[in-house]
């Protein structure tokens, strides 16, 4: 078992020092970067469009919720003022 391990390690060391391994590694890195860029470019625009549509669809419900919260705050404030004014009378 030790001999097989030693032979495999020597073969790996010989391969990693070869010009073929260096060129292959550079080619693999170049292909990976090119494919990644192409995929990001194609899906990026669609992602932004979808996100914009989703955010726009929430605009009306969120606006109505904010108006309802503001109305409750105004009513509570008005009652507080009314009750404080009645205390002075």
C-alpha positions as CSV (number, residue, x, y, z in Angstrom):
1,X,0.0,0.0,0.0
2,X,2.8,2.4,0.8
3,X,4.5,1.7,-2.6
4,X,1.3,2.6,-4.4
5,X,0.9,5.8,-2.4
6,X,4.5,6.8,-3.1
7,X,4.1,6.1,-6.8
8,X,0.9,8.1,-7.0
9,X,2.5,11.0,-5.2
10,X,5.5,10.9,-7.6
11,X,3.2,10.8,-10.6
12,X,1.2,13.7,-9.3
13,X,4.3,15.8,-8.6
14,X,5.6,15.0,-12.1
15,X,2.3,15.9,-13.7
16,X,2.0,19.2,-11.7
17,X,5.4,20.3,-12.9
18,X,4.6,19.6,-16.5
19,X,3.7,22.4,-19.0
20,X,0.5,20.5,-19.9
21,X,-0.8,20.8,-16.3
22,X,-0.1,24.5,-16.2
23,X,-1.7,25.2,-19.6
24,X,-4.7,23.0,-18.6
25,X,-5.1,24.9,-15.3
26,X,-5.0,28.2,-17.1
27,X,-7.5,27.1,-19.7
28,X,-9.8,25.7,-17.0
29,X,-9.7,29.0,-15.1
30,X,-10.3,31.1,-18.3
31,X,-13.3,28.9,-19.2
32,X,-14.7,29.1,-15.7
33,X,-14.5,32.9,-15.6
34,X,-15.9,33.3,-19.1
35,X,-18.9,31.0,-18.4
36,X,-19.5,32.7,-15.0
37,X,-19.5,36.2,-16.7
38,X,-21.9,35.0,-19.4
39,X,-24.3,33.5,-16.9
40,X,-24.2,36.5,-14.7
41,X,-24.8,38.9,-17.6
42,X,-27.8,36.9,-18.9
43,X,-29.5,36.4,-15.6
44,X,-28.6,39.7,-14.1
45,X,-30.9,41.8,-16.3
46,X,-33.8,39.4,-15.8
47,X,-33.3,39.4,-12.0
48,X,-33.3,43.2,-11.8
49,X,-36.5,43.3,-13.9
50,X,-38.2,40.8,-11.7
51,X,-37.1,42.5,-8.5
52,X,-38.4,45.9,-9.8
53,X,-41.8,44.4,-10.7
54,X,-42.0,42.7,-7.2
55,X,-41.2,45.9,-5.4
56,X,-43.7,47.9,-7.5
57,X,-46.4,45.4,-6.7
58,X,-46.0,46.0,-3.0
59,X,-46.2,49.8,-3.3
60,X,-50.1,50.1,-3.0
61,X,-50.6,47.8,-0.1
62,X,-47.7,49.3,1.8
63,X,-49.0,52.8,1.1
64,X,-52.4,51.9,2.5
65,X,-50.9,50.3,5.6
66,X,-48.9,53.4,6.3
67,X,-52.0,55.6,5.9
68,X,-53.9,53.3,8.4
69,X,-51.0,53.5,10.9
70,X,-50.9,57.3,10.5
71,X,-54.7,57.6,11.1
72,X,-54.4,55.5,14.3
73,X,-51.6,57.7,15.6
74,X,-53.5,60.9,14.7
75,X,-56.6,59.6,16.6
76,X,-54.7,58.7,19.7
77,X,-53.0,62.1,19.7
78,X,-56.3,63.9,19.2
79,X,-57.9,62.0,22.1
80,X,-54.9,62.8,24.3
81,X,-55.2,66.5,23.6
82,X,-59.0,66.4,24.1
83,X,-58.6,64.7,27.5
84,X,-55.9,67.0,28.7
85,X,-58.0,70.1,27.6
86,X,-61.0,68.7,29.6
87,X,-58.8,68.4,32.7
88,X,-58.3,72.2,32.7
89,X,-62.0,73.0,32.4
